Amino acid sequence: MDIARTSGRTSWSRSCSAACITLSCLVWLCSAAVVHAAGGAERLNINLASAAELAQSLPGIGPVKASRIVEHRQISGAFETIEALIDVKGIGPGTLNKLRDLITVGVELESRAEAREAMVTDSVRRVIARAKEP
């Protein structure tokens, strides 16, 4: 009889531990959407933020545009650059300029995009140099 009670408590204890770990992970993931920039200002990671976080945190972004951002991210994958946000319906150059200092796509993706851009620029320079050769 005591063994059954003990194993029941152990099972309940394990379930509670698993629930606490899951809850801790969810809290961590939600807080990871906000990134502190070098100047101390917070930037919202548009690759991690929920539609509610986007709508509440960004000027000019309401529930409709926020859901379009999340939908675009789900269909096309993570935004590699801040400028890629312009591909979302309803976000134009003006909105993008207002958001530029408030958002991020994450350091890793920005670095990857910069590296890719540098490679393309270097390739273009080589092609131009070859074309100028006699």
C-alpha positions in Angstrom: 0.0 0.0 0.0 2.8 2.4 0.9 4.6 1.5 -2.3 1.6 2.5 -4.4 1.3 5.8 -2.7 5.0 6.5 -3.1 5.0 5.6 -6.8 1.9 7.8 -7.3 3.7 10.7 -5.6 6.8 10.1 -7.7 4.8 10.1 -10.9 2.9 13.3 -9.8 6.3 14.8 -8.8 7.7 14.0 -12.3 4.7 15.5 -14.0 5.0 18.7 -12.0 8.7 18.9 -12.8 8.1 18.4 -16.5 5.4 21.1 -16.4 7.7 23.5 -14.6 10.5 22.9 -17.1 8.0 23.4 -20.0 6.7 26.6 -18.5 10.2 27.9 -17.9 11.1 27.2 -21.6 8.0 29.0 -22.8 8.8 32.1 -20.6 12.4 32.1 -21.9 11.3 31.8 -25.6 8.8 34.7 -25.1 11.4 36.9 -23.5 13.9 36.1 -26.3 11.8 38.1 -28.7 13.1 41.3 -27.2 16.8 41.9 -27.7 18.9 44.7 -26.1 20.8 46.7 -28.6 24.2 48.1 -27.9 22.8 51.6 -26.9 20.6 50.0 -24.3 17.4 50.3 -26.4 15.3 47.2 -26.8 14.7 45.8 -30.3 12.0 43.3 -31.1 13.1 40.2 -33.0 10.6 39.9 -35.8 11.6 36.2 -36.3 10.5 35.3 -32.7 7.8 37.7 -31.8 4.1 36.7 -31.8 1.5 38.7 -33.7 0.3 40.2 -30.4 3.9 41.3 -29.5 4.3 42.8 -32.9 1.0 44.7 -32.7 1.6 46.0 -29.2 5.2 47.0 -29.6 5.6 48.5 -33.1 4.1 51.8 -34.3 2.0 51.4 -37.4 1.6 47.7 -36.9 -1.9 46.6 -35.9 -3.3 43.1 -35.6 -3.8 42.7 -39.3 -0.2 43.6 -40.3 1.2 41.7 -37.4 -0.7 38.5 -38.5 0.6 39.1 -42.0 4.2 39.3 -40.7 3.8 36.0 -38.8 2.1 34.4 -41.8 4.9 35.5 -44.1 7.5 34.2 -41.7 5.7 30.8 -41.5 5.4 30.5 -45.3 8.8 31.9 -46.4 10.9 31.2 -43.4 12.8 33.6 -41.1 13.5 37.1 -42.2 17.2 37.3 -43.1 17.3 41.1 -43.1 15.2 43.9 -41.8 14.6 45.1 -45.3 12.9 41.8 -46.2 10.0 43.0 -44.1 9.0 45.1 -47.1 7.8 41.9 -48.8 4.9 41.8 -46.4 1.7 43.2 -47.8 0.9 46.6 -46.2 4.5 47.4 -45.2 6.1 50.0 -47.4 9.3 52.1 -47.3 7.8 54.6 -44.8 6.7 51.9 -42.3 10.0 50.1 -42.7 11.9 53.3 -41.9 9.8 53.9 -38.8 10.6 50.3 -37.6 14.2 50.0 -38.6 15.6 51.1 -35.2 13.0 49.1 -33.2 13.4 45.6 -34.8 16.0 43.0 -35.4 16.1 39.6 -37.2 18.8 38.3 -34.9 22.6 38.7 -35.0 23.3 35.4 -36.7 20.9 36.1 -39.6 22.2 39.6 -40.1 25.8 38.4 -40.2 24.8 35.7 -42.7 23.0 38.2 -44.9 26.0 40.6 -44.7 28.4 37.8 -45.7 26.2 36.9 -48.6 26.0 40.5 -49.7 29.8 40.9 -49.5 30.3 37.7 -51.6 27.9 39.0 -54.3 29.6 42.5 -54.3 33.0 40.8 -54.6 31.8 38.6 -57.5 30.3 41.7 -59.3 33.6 43.5 -58.9 35.6 40.6 -60.4 33.2 40.4 -63.4 33.6 44.2 -64.0 37.4 44.0 -63.6 37.5 41.1 -66.2 35.3 43.1 -68.6 37.7 46.0 -68.4 40.7 43.9 -69.2 42.0 44.2 -72.8 
